[in-house]
Amino acid sequence: MILLTRLNGPVFALNPDLIERADCTPDTVISLVDGTKYVVAESLPEFITLVRQYRASVVADAQQLSSGQPAPAPSTALPAPDKGSDNVVQLHRRER
């Protein structure tokens, strides 16, 4: 999830996997695949950076899990996910 700010101030979390497109009209408008639209305070370049950072962190976490290294602690104040083994899927490193 990425944290975005509505134009009237409240912060909300958005799942970047549901984004269809983002427009600058001049406010940044995020359109989701279900047709929902959000107008946010972040500029289009800031929004793109947030999405890229989120996706990079997902890939980095997956690589660390597959190498047997513990994942780094979350960088946000959100509670840590349940560490039960039911939620962990072992990934295998691809041979080159």
N, C-alpha and C positions, 0 to 999 in steps of 0.2 A: 504494500500500500504506500502511496505517496501522500504527503500532507499538502493541502492547498488552502488558500484563503478566499472566501467569498468576498465580493465587493463590499458588502455591509459589515465585514469584520470576522465572523466566525470561521474557525479552521475546521476542515473536514478531511477525512481520509478517502482516497479514491483508488480503486483497483485499476492499474494501468492496462491490464489485459482486456478491459471492456471498452477502451477508447477506439473510436472509429476515426476521428479527426479533430484537429484543433485549428481554430481560425482566429485571426486578429482583426477586429472590426470596429473600432480600434481596441476595445477590450478583448481579452482572451476568452474565447468561447470554446468549451470542450464538449464535443458531441460523442455520446456513447453508442454502442451498437444497437441498443434498444430504443434509440431516439431521444433519450434524456439529454438535456443540455445544462451545462454549468457555466456561469460567468465568474471568472476568477481574477484576483488582483495581480497574480504573477504574469509577467510578460511571456510572450510565446517562446523566446529563447530560454528563459528561466524554467518554464514548464518542460521543454524538451530536455534540458539538463537533468531535471528531477526524474523524468522517465528513464533516461539513459543510465543514471546512477542506480536507480532501482533495478533495472535489468542486469547491470554489471554486478550488483551485489548478489543477485540470485545465482548467476553463473559462478561467482567466486565461492559462495557458500557450498554449491554443489560440488565444485572441484575439491574443496577442503574436506567435505564429507567422504568423497570417494577415495581420498588419499589417507584416510584414517585420522586426520588432524581434527581437533575440536574446532567448531565454528567460532568465530569471534563473538564477543558479547554484543548485543544489539546497541546501536548508537543512539537510539531514541529512548524516551522515558516510558515506552509501552512495556507491559509485562512480558516476561520471557515465555515462549511457548512451552507447553508441557513436554518434559523430556522423556516421556514414556517411549519404549522401543516400538510401540504400535505405530508411531507417527514417523518413523525413520525408514527410508527406503535406501538400501545400499546401491550405489552407482558404481559401475566398473569402468576403469580407465580404458580408453580405446587404444589398441595397438597401432603403431605407426609403421 
